[in-house]
Amino acid sequence: MIVRYLLAALVAGLFSGVLMTAAQEARVVPLILHAEEFEGGDEAAPAIEGTTPTTDGAAATQEHSSLGAMILDVASALSPVSVAYAHEGEDHEEGGIMFGMSRFSGTLLANLVTGTGFALLLAGFSLVSGNPITIANGALWGAAGWLAVHMLPAIGLPPELPGFPAADLTQRQIWWVATVALSAAGLYLLFLKPGIVAKVAGVVLLAAPQVYGAPQPSDISSNVPAVLGAEFAVAALATTLFFWIVLGLSLGFANEKIAKAA
């Protein structure tokens, strides 16, 4: 039975990753390419020629090495912390993301890995909590995942374009991980546990990281227009919402067709 659930999560994750890539190419990547035109300042303008653009959630970076860039891409998909860091102090290289892969191929690969990972996490959480994911409630599970991983952290750390100022990456990652963990626990207590005490505790957990506050840069000046940054944040959150809804529905469908198959 466990093997069937794992297989269902794998199928749902791969399917969602493919659709996520298409959504990013249509809505997110064009904004990043546009923002790169404003980057540079003193020396960075000529470097754009050898740059592989970065996407929110499955971006391509050329920092340190091609293999290291791929690892950072997958990590950025799990942690939608500002993509501004993809261009900060990087050494641009010729070629693709890894082993000569193109930007699109690298983005697709990262999204497939990310989709599978999130599907396994969602399926595992549903099994442990005793609340199976079905077609009927799949969209709700997906929406909860989006809230915990993207929307609630975005209140303090909204998706940012290359060229936008950002605080220390380590501090941002720590705050994001803590926010995701507390948000997931808060949503669980709020919607899946009975009793007023659990509801109050859930609200407290959801509010705690926002009250504490996310790390912010000391200098917020940027060459990138603010309206472009706002458009990118909306597009990034919209594509991740699309991804999570598709993931929840496809996981519910796969559970009923594969996991529960005789």
C-alpha positions, 0 to 999 in steps of 0.5 A: 500500500505504501508503495502505491501511495509513493507511486501516486505521489511520483506521478502527481509530482511529475505532472505538476512540475511539467505544468509549472514549467509551462506557467513559469515560461509564460508569466515569470520568465519574461518578467525576469528577462525584462528586469535584467535589462535594468541590472548592471550599474557599473560592470554588470551590463556586459555580463548579461550575455553569458547569463542564464536567467533565474526563475522563481521556484525553479531558476537557473543560476551560474554561481560557483559551478554548474553543478552547484547552480543546479543545487541552488536552483532546487533549493530556491524552488523549495524556498522562494527567497528573493531571486536577487541573490542569483545575480549577486557576486556571481561568475557568469559562465558559458553553457547551460545549467548542468552538463550543457543543459539549456535554461528551459531544460534546467528549469524543467528538471528542477520543477520535476524534482520539486514537484515530486518532493512536494507531492511526497511531503503532502502525501506523507503528511496526509497519511500521518494525519489520517486525512487522505487526499481525494479529488474532492478535497485535493484543491484544499490540500493544494491551497493549504500547501501554497499558503504554508510554503509561498503565500504566508512567507511572502508576507515578509519575503515577497518574490523579488526580481534580480537587481532588487536589494535583499537582506543576508541570504542565510537570515532570510533562509532561516526565517523562511524555514521557520515560517513554513514550519510554523505555518504548516503546524498552524494550518494543521491545528486550525483546520484539522484539530478540534477544540478551541485551544487548538484553533487559538494555538493555530492562529498564534503559530500563523502570526508568530513569524509575521510578528517577529518580522522577516530580515530586510535590507538596509538599502532598498534602492534599485534600478528595477522599477517598483511596478515591475517588481509588483507584477513579478510578485503577483505572477510568481504567487499566481503560478505557484498557486496554480502549481499547488492546486494542480498538485493537490488535484492530481494527487487526489486523482492518483490516489484514487486510481493508483493507491487504492487500486486492487 
